[in-house]
Amino acid sequence: MFNFLKKNNKPIFDNKPDDNKSSAIFSKLVNGLKQTRDVFTVGIVGIFSGKKVIDRAMLEELEEKLLLADVGIEVTQQIIEQLKRKLVLAKNIDADIVLQAIKDQLENILTPCSEPLVVPESIKPFVILLVGVNGSGKTTTVGKLTKKLQHAGYKIMLAAGDTYRAAAIEQLKVWGERNDVTVIAQKQGSDSAAVLYDAFQAAKNRNVNILIADTAGRLHTQSNLMEELKKIKRTLQKIDPRAPHEILLVLDATVGQNALNQAKQFQEAVGVSGICLTKLDGTAKGGIIFAIVQSTKIPIRFIGLGENIDDLKPFNAKEFVEALFS
């Protein structure tokens, strides 16, 4: 099993579901998924509510609702086919049975990739490399993750690997000042691989627990920039062959199916080990998480539900599905 972070063999952050459905934490998740739930769940419940007989037209309507939520064709077909088999075997059927069957299928899809990040105590510094396109929320995620780790008692260092934009360097420095964390940076246009190499060495020399490295927001279709990511990875491995120890892909949920394309391209280029899906509070396309998991099998480490520091939440499959149907 995976725990997000261990200290003295006890998890500091984990992805255990909140069993208290009236808690503030669970309510935040429910509210954050409102737009997706309005399209996804409310529409599905409306199809079957009060019905005792399930017909082909209702299944076609269900298929439409799933696709509108960006669940994807593969996942949608899987759900429809499994539901058809269940209905054939059932002597009596009602809305509650159908909805529970759908919930079970969705949870089964997500559960294999509901894996919090592991940070072994034997690796120091542990290098987390954030990758993704511009606007996905990488730098903000760096700030939120830094704060959480600091609260857990860990010494953090940041590396400004996005040397293409001066604003990116300055933004990371602001997060560093806000959290009283050292930021290793050079001027705009510097070799990003060299910046991260220096940061890794500095983190080792200063007995830092975790080095979080930002990188330039590159389009997944820009082969030259993807090659730069590969160079960064090779450069870090000169110090530690296992580095970077986590390649965390930050995806913007609002772009729907394009997020799936990004996941595939980044996985092929640098071998993504985890995903943070951001901006779920601002989209009706949150169903894209099912398509991403089904297609890539990459663990979902975190979901983002807003701009506040506590809006970065370790992902749990059961809790996520429960919130969708609350």
Rosetta blueprint (number, residue, H / E / L):
1 M L
2 F L
3 N L
4 F L
5 L E
6 K E
7 K E
8 N L
9 N L
10 K E
11 P E
12 I E
13 F E
14 D L
15 N L
16 K L
17 P L
18 D L
19 D L
20 N L
21 K L
22 S L
23 S L
24 A H
25 I H
26 F H
27 S H
28 K H
29 L H
30 V H
31 N H
32 G H
33 L L
34 K H
35 Q H
36 T H
37 R H
38 D H
39 V H
40 F H
41 T H
42 V H
43 G H
44 I H
45 V H
46 G H
47 I H
48 F H
49 S L
50 G L
51 K L
52 K L
53 V L
54 I L
55 D L
56 R H
57 A H
58 M H
59 L H
60 E H
61 E H
62 L H
63 E H
64 E H
65 K H
66 L H
67 L H
68 L H
69 A L
70 D L
71 V L
72 G L
73 I H
74 E H
75 V H
76 T H
77 Q H
78 Q H
79 I H
80 I H
81 E H
82 Q H
83 L H
84 K H
85 R H
86 K H
87 L H
88 V H
89 L H
90 A L
91 K L
92 N L
93 I L
94 D L
95 A H
96 D H
97 I H
98 V H
99 L H
100 Q H
101 A H
102 I H
103 K H
104 D H
105 Q H
106 L H
107 E H
108 N H
109 I H
110 L H
111 T H
112 P H
113 C H
114 S L
115 E L
116 P L
117 L L
118 V L
119 V L
120 P L
121 E L
122 S L
123 I L
124 K L
125 P L
126 F E
127 V E
128 I E
129 L E
130 L E
131 V E
132 G L
133 V L
134 N L
135 G L
136 S L
137 G L
138 K H
139 T H
140 T H
141 T H
142 V H
143 G H
144 K H
145 L H
146 T H
147 K H
148 K H
149 L H
150 Q H
151 H H
152 A L
153 G L
154 Y L
155 K L
156 I E
157 M E
158 L E
159 A E
160 A E
161 G E
162 D L
163 T L
164 Y L
165 R L
166 A H
167 A H
168 A H
169 I H
170 E H
171 Q H
172 L H
173 K H
174 V H
175 W H
176 G H
177 E H
178 R H
179 N H
180 D L
181 V L
182 T E
183 V E
184 I E
185 A L
186 Q L
187 K L
188 Q L
189 G L
190 S L
191 D L
192 S H
193 A H
194 A H
195 V H
196 L H
197 Y H
198 D H
199 A H
200 F H
201 Q H
202 A H
203 A H
204 K H
205 N H
206 R L
207 N L
208 V L
209 N L
210 I E
211 L E
212 I E
213 A E
214 D E
215 T E
216 A L
217 G L
218 R L
219 L L
220 H L
221 T L
222 Q L
223 S H
224 N H
225 L H
226 M H
227 E H
228 E H
229 L H
230 K H
231 K H
232 I H
233 K H
234 R H
235 T H
236 L H
237 Q L
238 K L
239 I L
240 D L
241 P L
242 R L
243 A L
244 P L
245 H L
246 E E
247 I E
248 L E
249 L E
250 V E
251 L E
252 D E
253 A H
254 T H
255 V H
256 G L
257 Q H
258 N H
259 A H
260 L H
261 N H
262 Q H
263 A H
264 K H
265 Q H
266 F H
267 Q H
268 E H
269 A H
270 V H
271 G L
272 V L
273 S L
274 G E
275 I E
276 C E
277 L E
278 T E
279 K L
280 L H
281 D H
282 G H
283 T L
284 A L
285 K L
286 G L
287 G L
288 I H
289 I H
290 F H
291 A H
292 I H
293 V H
294 Q H
295 S H
296 T H
297 K L
298 I L
299 P L
300 I E
301 R E
302 F E
303 I E
304 G E
305 L L
306 G L
307 E L
308 N L
309 I H
310 D H
311 D H
312 L E
313 K E
314 P E
315 F L
316 N L
317 A H
318 K H
319 E H
320 F H
321 V H
322 E H
323 A H
324 L H
325 F L
326 S L
